């Protein structure tokens, strides 16, 4: 995990722990799906924070927002960056459509860029974790593409099979539902528990003599902390 100012860059394991342990967020009912268009893949050069600051500058100085529009950004390398705090509504749509809505910006122009597998997996996990955290049932009425409410191609013509509702129902929403049902692994559970008790979980992963009952106990404890 890396941080510059309010921007926090995470990998998928860190994202899971962050969202599962999140407290103090407002209530959300929908999740907005966007692509940046610009920056596109050609603009990404291990410059996550620079791109985040550039997007916030555009949102503040050109679009006259109070801060960056999106709560989360995903990147081609699979990184996920926290932006707008989850105590505020998102800023990706025109008001009042932002009310109780999380904004996700996915870095790339998915009218032309071919999404990397790393970014795809991060998008799926991020949406699944947010749905579970805020009790959002994945439908086209809750995972909303930008182009369904405004005249744009966003989140892109090549976004998970296309940007239509039919494409979402066949190629996107089933992936989110499947990720939500994925059982907690021993490694994931161990990381959650270790974070709570402030110890290093990798030690236990190296052990070859772990009793199956111990694994089951760790998963049970992790679920009691909010893991699924």
N, C-alpha and C positions, 0 to 999 in steps of 0.2 A: 504494500500500500504506500502510495506517495501523495504528498499534498503540497499545493501552492495556493496560499490564501484559502478561500472557501472551496476550491476545487480539489476533490479527492479522487485519485485514480486507483482503481482496484482490478484484480483479476476475478475470475468467477467464484473461486473459493472464498475470497475476501468479501465479495458481494453478498454471498449467501449468509455469512455471519453478520454482516452489516444490517441487512434487511430483517433477518430473523430477530436481531437484538434491538431493532429500532423502537424508540419510544418518543412520545411527544408530537408525532405527526398528526396532521388534520385528517379528516375522513375523506376518502376518495371513492368515486363510483365508476369512473371510466379511465382508460389509458389511451392517450393519443399516440399514433404511429406516424413518424415523420422521417424523411431523409433530408440531409443538409443541401444536396445538389451542389452547392459551393460552401465549404470545401468538398472536393471530390477525392477519389483515391489518389489522383496524381499529386494532390497537395499534402498528403500525409507522409511525414518523414520523421517518425519518432518525435513528433512535436505536439503531443497531446495538449499540454497546458497552453502553448502558444495559440493553438486553434481554439481552445475554450475561451481564452481572453479575447481573441479576435471576434468570435461570435457574440460574446457579451458586449463588446464595444459597438458592434453593428446594431444589436438589439436596443442598446441604450441611446446611442447617438443618431441612428437613422430611424428606427421604429418607435423611439421615444418611450421605451419600457423602463421600468425601475431597475431591472437587472436582466441577466440571461433568462431566456424564455423556458429552457428545458430543465427538468429535474435531473435527467440522466442523458448522457451521450454514450453511444457505443462506437468502437473503432475497428478498423480492419484486422488488427492484431488480437482482437478479443477483449481489449481493455474496456472498462466501463468507468465513466467519470461522473461524479456527483456535481451538480451545478446549483440550480435554484433549490432552496431548502424545502423540505416536505411539510413545512408549516404553512406553505402558500399554495394557491391554485397555480396550475401551469399557465404558460403564456403562448402556447402554440397555435391556438385558434383565436378568432375574434370573440369578444365578450358578447353574450353571457355563456358561450359554449365552453369556456375554460373553467367554469364553476365545478368544484369537486373532481377535477380532472388532472391526471399526471401526464406530463409532457416528456416523451422520449424522442430525442434527435439521434438518428443513426448516420454517422459520418460516411458520406459517399453519395454519388449520383446514381441512383438505381434505375434511372431511365437508360443508362449506358454501362455503368460499372457492374461487374459480376461479383456478387457478394462472396467474401471468403467464408470458409467453413467456420473459422474461429469467431467471426462476427455473428454469423448465423446462430451458433450455439449460445453466444452471450445474449443475443436478442431473445431467444426462446427462454433461457433461464431467467432473465430479468423480468419479462412479462409474467412468467409462471410464479416467481417469488412475490411479485407485487400483487397478483391476483389472490394468492394465498394469504398474504399479510393483510389485505384490505377487504377480504371476502368478496372479491369481484368474480362473477361467473363469466367465463370467456364466451362471448357472443359478438356478432357484428355490431350490436348496440352498446357494447362495453369496451371493445378493443377497436377504436375508431380510426380509420385512415383519414388523413387530411383531405384527400380528394373527394371524400363523401360529403364534406360540409362546405368546401370552397372550390373555386375553379382552378385546379392545379393537378398535376400528375402525381404529386407527393402521396405516399412514400416511394413512388417509382414504378414504372411499367414492368420492371424485372424483379420487383419485390415479392419474394415467396410465391412465384407463379403468376404474378400480376397484381394490380391494385383495385380489382373489382371485389364486390361483396362475395360473389361466387368463388373467386380465387381464395379469399380469406377463409371461407367456410370449408374449402377442400384442402388448402395447402398451408395455412397458417394456424388457425384456431385449433385444429387437431394436435399440432405439435405442442401448443401451450398446455392443452388439457393433459396430454401424455406426460409432460414434464412435471405437472402438478401432482400426478399420481405416482411418480417415481419414488420408490422407497428410499429412506435414508440409509446410506451405507455406513459401515463401521467407521471408516476413515472420516467421513463427514461428521458423524456423531461425536467421535473422539475429539475432533477439532473444536466443536461447539462446547463440549464439557471442559476441555483443557483451557479454553479462553475464560470460562467462568471461574475456574479455580487457579488461574494464572500459573499454568505449568506448560511444559513443552510436550506436545502430543506425539512428535515424531519418534520419541523413545519407544513408545508402545508399539508403533508400527514395525519396528525392527525385531521385536520379540517373536520367536517362533513357537513359544509354548503357551500362547494365550488360550485360556479355556473358553469354549464357545459361550458358556454362561456369562463370562465377563463381557463379551461382545454384545450379547443381548441386553445386559444391564446398562451398558454405556448408551446404546440406542434408546432404551427406555428413558434414561435420565435426560438425554438430549431432547427427546420429544417433550418432556415436562418443561423444558426451557423454551419451547416454542418451535423446535425443529419438527419436520414431518417425514 
